[in-house]
Amino acid sequence: MFTSGRHYCEVQVEGKTAWYLGVALESIRRKGSITPKPQYGLWLLHLKEGDLKALNDSQVKLSLSSMPKKVGVYVDYEEGQISLYNVEARSPIFSFTGNVFTDKLRLLLNPLSADTVPMIISPVVKAD
């Protein structure tokens, strides 16, 4: 759970054919129809049928040189920024900027039911 500061973790998605990954407000509605957009408290990437999209105000189809095997998720609470990275390629995937966070944020993973490959969260420990 994020309530202030900067946070980073990595999520292994290698072998998955469909998923949602990003950050959500703790207070989002969890029942009924949920619209995955920032104005509803969801900042997500979505992989389906080989297409990777950022679910912004409109769905932004992303053109990457290679599909990520591991996605880095960076949250800067005070700056209102959520950025997602292709860890192996060391390249940005998408950034959601200009947000004002006033509620608790949580990492959101939805592996969908397209396959049985797990999504694995790896916290990154800062070296002293």
Backbone hydrogen bonds, N-H to C=O, Kabsch-Sander energy under -0.5 kcal/mol:
donor,donor_aa,acceptor,acceptor_aa,energy
2,F,105,L,-2.9
7,H,75,V,-2.6
9,C,73,V,-1.7
10,E,122,S,-2.2
11,V,71,V,-2.7
12,Q,120,I,-3.1
13,V,69,K,-2.9
14,E,69,K,-1.6
16,K,13,V,-2.1
19,W,47,L,-1.8
20,Y,110,N,-2.1
21,L,45,L,-2.1
22,G,108,L,-2.1
23,V,43,W,-2.3
24,A,106,R,-2.8
25,L,41,G,-2.5
26,E,104,K,-3.0
28,I,25,L,-1.5
37,K,35,T,-1.9
40,Y,37,K,-1.7
41,G,38,P,-2.3
42,L,37,K,-1.6
43,W,23,V,-2.9
44,L,42,L,-0.6
44,L,55,L,-0.5
45,L,21,L,-2.8
46,H,53,K,-2.6
47,L,19,W,-2.7
48,K,46,H,-0.5
48,K,51,D,-2.1
50,G,17,T,-0.6
51,D,48,K,-2.2
53,K,46,H,-2.5
53,K,51,D,-0.5
54,A,60,V,-2.5
55,L,44,L,-2.7
55,L,53,K,-0.5
56,N,54,A,-1.6
56,N,58,S,-1.3
60,V,54,A,-2.8
60,V,58,S,-0.6
61,K,59,Q,-0.7
62,L,52,L,-3.1
64,L,62,L,-0.7
71,V,11,V,-2.9
72,G,85,Y,-2.4
73,V,9,C,-3.1
74,Y,72,G,-0.5
74,Y,83,S,-3.1
75,V,7,H,-2.8
76,D,81,Q,-2.7
77,Y,5,G,-2.7
77,Y,75,V,-0.6
80,G,76,D,-1.1
80,G,77,Y,-0.6
81,Q,76,D,-2.0
82,I,96,F,-2.4
83,S,74,Y,-2.5
84,L,94,F,-2.8
85,Y,72,G,-2.3
86,N,91,S,-3.3
87,V,70,K,-2.3
87,V,85,Y,-0.9
90,R,86,N,-1.1
91,S,86,N,-1.7
93,I,84,L,-3.2
94,F,84,L,-1.5
96,F,82,I,-3.4
97,T,95,S,-0.6
99,N,80,G,-2.0
101,F,77,Y,-0.5
101,F,99,N,-0.5
105,L,2,F,-2.5
106,R,24,A,-2.8
108,L,22,G,-3.0
110,N,20,Y,-2.4
120,I,12,Q,-1.2
120,I,118,P,-0.5
121,I,119,M,-0.5
122,S,10,E,-3.8
124,V,8,Y,-0.9
125,V,123,P,-0.6
